[in-house]
Amino acid sequence: MTRFLPASLLLLCAFVHSGCSSSYAWRPTVPAEMRTVAVPTFRSDADLPGVGAAMSRQLLREFQREGTFSVASAGESALEIQGVVKRVKSGSVAYSRRSGHRVNAYDMTADVEVSVVDRRGGRVLVDNRMYKAKATFTAGQDIDTAERDACGRLADDLARQVVDDVLGLEWGSAEQTEREGRAK
């Protein structure tokens, strides 16, 4: 009996593994007609120059990297991602004892409002959702250059959050939503 136990466990594992791998497949839930996106330059109310352009550019790159959406011009896209950088602020997070308690690391945060507009259906899918992006940077002699460099990492953080949320939207068609409403 104990001779057959390892063999039967092996067969059971093979059966379970083969059954699971054939029944699961990742497919995007975004309808094919909604897979084009445009990202105009984000407006910036912050004092950091170029932060709106950096966030828009990185968001486009993240959509391309993820692969579900293709980038199109504003007139050709199904979706448009609009954003306003409300605030960017930096604060010290680490000090160096060797240099007279001088700040050597900073934390940068940005508050950004993002809307997702269905240009074909004329609907607002996400209305001014507030995102908080974060980055840390160290500053040597030139804090302005260090802040500009951190702006790119801030944009990376925001882009990942926004793309994840857009992929997670409920993508029922307008006709499907209307039918479901009548059925209730």
Secondary structure as GFF3:
##gff-version 3
##sequence-region A 1 184
A	DSSP	alpha_helix	4	23	.	.	.	ID=ss1
A	DSSP	three_ten_helix	32	34	.	.	.	ID=ss2
A	DSSP	beta_strand	36	38	.	.	.	ID=ss3
A	DSSP	beta_strand	43	44	.	.	.	ID=ss4
A	DSSP	alpha_helix	51	66	.	.	.	ID=ss5
A	DSSP	beta_strand	70	71	.	.	.	ID=ss6
A	DSSP	beta_strand	79	96	.	.	.	ID=ss7
A	DSSP	beta_strand	102	118	.	.	.	ID=ss8
A	DSSP	beta_strand	123	138	.	.	.	ID=ss9
A	DSSP	alpha_helix	143	167	.	.	.	ID=ss10
A	DSSP	alpha_helix	174	183	.	.	.	ID=ss11
###
